[in-house]
Amino acid sequence: MYISTRGNYEKVTASQAVKLGMVPTGGLFVPETIPEINMDELYKIEGDLYQEVAKRILKLYLDDYTQEEIDDCVKNAYNAANFDHRSMAPVVKLKEGTYILELWHGPTAAFKDMALQIMPYFLSKAIGKVNSEKEVVILVATSGDTGKAALEGFKNVPGIKIIVFFPHNGVSKVQELQMTTTDGNNTYVVAVKGNFDDCQSAVKEIFADGKFKKILAEQGYELSSANSINWGRLLPQIIYYFTAYLELVKNGEVVPGEKINFVVPTGNFGNILAGWYALKMGLPVHRLICASNENKVLTDFFNTGVYDSNREFIQTNSPSMDILISSNLERFLFEITGHHWKKINQWMGDLKTTGKFIVDQETKDAIDRILTGGFATEEETLATIKKVFENEGYTLDTHTAVAVKVHDQYVQNTGDKTKTVIDSTASPFKFNSSVLEAIEGKEAVQGKDEFAVVEELSKLSGMPIHRALKDLDKKPVLHKTVCAKDEIKKAVEDILGIK
Ligand SMILES: *Cc1c(COP(=O)(O)O)cnc(C)c1O
């Protein structure tokens, strides 16, 4: 069963948690207990590792789904039509003891596909179980990548409408075009004159607005979420922490039981939290390293115990991590305090009213035992892309480069030589201008349009252009709505035809 991080709601089943998206009275659903998994059983898996591990892990959490239903979800999501690599998420050796986990082989070239290719199937099956007549409206706030991944996952799914809000001028050109050229009879994309935090806060407010939800219900609609506030989005991300480890064991890089580190380029804290759940389930993990860009609210929090979002929001060259209010930290704090929902209410209340909260020493110590934070500047990010390209012949995207840099700093500061997997969250093609600039200098990108840059990057890196970017410049822009940041609710009303 799933419980609220704020102690303010009844227990619900997995399918209800997936369908509700977040706790209707505020707060996030987490599993009441974390299931353990037998590593020895996983070492024995032969054949399609990703799919087999997925089936087992998902079943442990989605216990009101049958194994057949889960197998069906896995088969529909993790296959050769959706992912251009046999392993779904291959592990590449960067240098001795350091590995890159490529999470961007799905249809939209970012790691969001790992979850959003399967989540629509969870939701469709949940709708069947919960026995609802209503049409489900998925509200999505995106810093750039979730939007397209969710649109692809949910487009033309019967009984579902999807509305995506993204920061106007706050995403890369590729990200914007990917979203605004989406077809499908149930997709809506709105640019918001504000930043990601504005989008996310407005969406969360709508979820907590009982009056509005009642009006929606009268019109035959109910809300759900495809953001990582939805457990159904977080859950599939646990899978690749296991498969990465198992691949390293299979390749003789680590011995069974040997603890490794993971470095995760972080924004909303969903990906790294999935790594923490993997650890709690029994994956041999030494430390989790949380990598941020100059919006380093998390780095400061892990260093000081003070979470302070009262600071300038900086647009960086790793835009998918430009976030000051990191939603899934709430889940992590709830877990790390032993489900102390009173503390969570206090902290989240403080965050809402003052933009800031301070955790007690006991909580800070509990976090310190497993997690380290670090950040990289934009210049460091570009320098890292260049260095890795020249030394290792590997092309990083900006987000992954942040993680590589933070890992270098971590090793310097601590001397920790533990073998390390770095989550690679996007294909370099998705942030092509920054990547090409990093390797060849500003002149190489000046005056060139995005698609000339993509071509050049392909030649330089020797990588085929990711299929998500092919012909993007030739597709018609179908979504042109722009709204003010305080008009998000109105935009929902307009789209659904509610007066
Ligand atoms: C979403 C995203 C992130 C941040 O992931 P969280 O789960 O929000 O921490 C990092 N990199 C890329 C490329 C992303 O799309």
Ligand as a Chemical Component Dictionary entry (heavy atoms), coordinates in Angstrom:
data_LIG
# 
_chem_comp.id                   LIG 
_chem_comp.type                 NON-POLYMER 
_chem_comp.pdbx_formal_charge   0 
_chem_comp.three_letter_code    LIG 
# 
loop_
_chem_comp_atom.comp_id 
_chem_comp_atom.atom_id 
_chem_comp_atom.alt_atom_id 
_chem_comp_atom.type_symbol 
_chem_comp_atom.charge 
_chem_comp_atom.model_Cartn_x 
_chem_comp_atom.model_Cartn_y 
_chem_comp_atom.model_Cartn_z 
_chem_comp_atom.pdbx_ordinal 
LIG C1 C1 C 0 14.923 15.585 -16.049 1  
LIG C2 C2 C 0 16.375 15.627 -16.326 2  
LIG C3 C3 C 0 17.321 15.662 -15.285 3  
LIG C4 C4 C 0 16.914 15.749 -13.831 4  
LIG O1 O1 O 0 16.310 14.569 -13.363 5  
LIG P1 P1 P 0 15.476 14.572 -11.996 6  
LIG O2 O2 O 0 14.888 13.218 -11.889 7  
LIG O3 O3 O 0 14.445 15.646 -12.148 8  
LIG O4 O4 O 0 16.441 14.881 -10.904 9  
LIG C5 C5 C 0 18.654 15.628 -15.617 10 
LIG N1 N1 N 0 19.060 15.588 -16.907 11 
LIG C6 C6 C 0 18.192 15.568 -17.931 12 
LIG C7 C7 C 0 18.703 15.555 -19.332 13 
LIG C8 C8 C 0 16.819 15.567 -17.678 14 
LIG O5 O5 O 0 15.953 15.539 -18.703 15 
# 
loop_
_chem_comp_bond.comp_id 
_chem_comp_bond.atom_id_1 
_chem_comp_bond.atom_id_2 
_chem_comp_bond.value_order 
_chem_comp_bond.pdbx_ordinal 
LIG C1 C2 SING 1  
LIG C2 C3 SING 2  
LIG C2 C8 DOUB 3  
LIG C3 C4 SING 4  
LIG C3 C5 DOUB 5  
LIG C4 O1 SING 6  
LIG O1 P1 SING 7  
LIG P1 O2 DOUB 8  
LIG P1 O3 SING 9  
LIG P1 O4 SING 10 
LIG C5 N1 SING 11 
LIG N1 C6 DOUB 12 
LIG C6 C7 SING 13 
LIG C6 C8 SING 14 
LIG C8 O5 SING 15 
# 
